Each structure stands twice: as structure tokens, then as C-alpha cells.
């Protein structure tokens, strides 16, 4: 049975591979994720209203140093650490939980570990997660449910130009795709609106990373993710293939503009959107959740401008 037309799953992500990668526990947050988190946190200076509570979605991969930056900015806000991979939770607790003797353990900013209640936070922070999810529309819907009315989403993810050099290398050598296709920022904006968000603001930038050796480049890629394309190599390759890959990387990715180092492009997409007051759909029979009804009633009590 095919998916409904308004909810198409990414055609080039293997759900089993995506779930396996999501469940694996990294020792630390990838450097690129931390850098993107730092840049995204800087954008919070343009937010007028500080949230009374906020949630960090999957912080272990998203950036534990980035979490500290946001927590410092909103030191008086309640914080939910929403780690959706069980294996990541001990890493998150070790990095973010305050010791029992710390006075900060009992402050408003001390983190709560678990998913936030529906409508329970004014900001949801999700760094570098969306592009690796096999069902991103369901994930966006979960974020929407967690936010209170007038709350806002801050997220980032990788875009279509990411590692375009590696995709070109695989194509030139007749190999299967180097990775799954990334979603364009305009499509993310459309999905946000379909999920019930309003006023989405999307922008992007290119970040070029350079590496001294093919081995260091491959190590960085292993920390950032996996090849989730259903048509990827079906079995592990041997040492000779690895040697051929490293030789091709050295030959094709060396950049004169970067002193001969190997250069890889990453397209980073940033998104921001609000959760507006829900609108009741009028039909012969309409159903409205209790949460949405309360929000509409509270909105109606506000004085006219």
C-alpha cells in the first residue's frame, strides 16, 4: 500500500539502516554538529521573548557543547533533554546531569530527562537531526505537539550539496551512491507548514572542511553518519577497495585553493518557525483536542490590540 500523497517518505533512505544508526551511541558529539550548534545559538539573539521552558531534541548527536550555550543563554528556563535513543541517555546524563550536591541541581534550569509533555515548551531546539530521519514528517509533527502555542522551533540539518565531491567520485568510478539524497530547504519549509507551523524562515550556507589525509576524511564522515541509501554497497568491501578509495580521494579532492588538502562541501540548512493558534476545521462533524480547545479559548480572552 502506498503512502498518502501528503506524506511521502524519503525515497532514498533505508529505514532499517536509519534506525540502526540512530540507536548507536557516539562517544562525543561530532565537531561539525557543535560548530553548527554554535552558529545556530548565535541566531537566538534575534528572538525577542526568552522561553520559560525549552527542549533539546537528541543532544548527544546534536551537540552537548551547543546545549551548554543555549542553557547559559536561558539559564532561568526549565529544560527538557529529549534523548530518543535509549543508548544515548547515559551519555547525556553524564554530560548534563548536575551532581546531587550542586545547588544548580534544584534550580529552574536543571535539565529534566525525557520527552516534554504536549504543549509543554516554548522552544524546541533540534540540531542536525532531520536529514537522517526515515520519516521526517512524523518527526516534525512530534516537535509541533511538544510546543506550546506561540512557541517556536529552531533546527538545522544538511542539504543537497553536502559531500557533492564524494557523490561525484562514486559516480565517476561506477560505484553505488555515496549517500542518500538530502532534502532542499524549500521542501522543509513546505513540510513545516503542512505540519501546522507558521512563518517558516529558511536559509542555508556552505561550509568547506579540509583534511590532510584520506584516512582523516573518512574518520570524520564515520562520525557524522552512514550511507543510508537502499542501493548502497550490499556487503562490506575489502582492503583493496579501501586502498582504491583513498587513492581516488587523494587524486580528486585535493584543492589548490586549500594548499592541496582534501576539501569536502557541507550544505547546512537552518530553519525557524512558530506554532500558531490552532484553527478549528468546520465540517458536518469536527473534532478538536482538549489542548487545542484550551489554546483557542485562551486566545479569545486576550484583549484586542
C-alpha positions, 0 to 999 in steps of 0.5 A: 500500500502506498503512502498518502500523497501528503506524506511521502517518505524519503525515497532514498533512505533505508529505514532499517539502516536509519534506525540502526544508526540512530540507536548507536551511541557516539562517544562525543558529539561530532565537531561539525554538529557543535560548530553548527550548534554554535552558529545556530545559538548565535541566531537566538539573539534575534528572538525577542521573548526568552522561553520559560521552558525549552527542549533539546531534541537528541543532544548527544548527536546534536551537540552537548557543547551547543546545549551548554550555550543555549542553557547559559543563554536561558539559564532561568528556563526549565529544560527538557533533554529529549534523548530518543535513543535509549543508548544515548541517555547515559551519555547525556546524563553524564554530560548534563546531569548536575551532581546531587550536591550542586545547588544548580541541581534544584534550580529552574534550569536543571535539565529534566530527562525525557520527552516534554509533555504536549504543549509543554515548551516554548522552544524546541531546539533540534540540531542536525537531526532531520536529514537522517530521519526515515520519516521526517514528517512524523518527526516534525509533527512530534516537535509541533505537539511538544510546543506550546502555542506561540512557541517556536522551533529552531533546527538545522540539518544538511542539504543537497550539496553536502559531500557533492565531491564524494557523490561525484567520485562514486559516480565517476568510478561506477560505484553505488551512491555515496549517500542518500539524497538530502532534502532542499530547504524549500521542501522543509519549509513546505513540510513545516507548514503542512505540519501546522507551523507558521512563518517558516524562515529558511536559509542555508550556507556552505561550509568547506572542511579540509583534511590532510589525509584520506584516512582523516576524511573518512574518520570524520564522515564515520562520525557524522553518519552512514550511507543510508541509501537502499542501493548502497554497497550490499556487503562490506568491501575489502582492503583493496577497495579501501586502498582504491578509495583513498587513492581516488580521494587523494587524486580528486579532492585535493584543492589548490585553493586549500594548499592541496588538502582534501576539501569536502562541501557541507550544505547546512540548512537552518530553519525557524518557525512558530506554532500558531493558534490552532484553527478549528476545521468546520465540517458536518462533524469536527473534532478538536483536542482538549489542548487545542480547545484550551489554546483557542479559548485562551486566545479569545480572552486576550484583549484586542490590540 
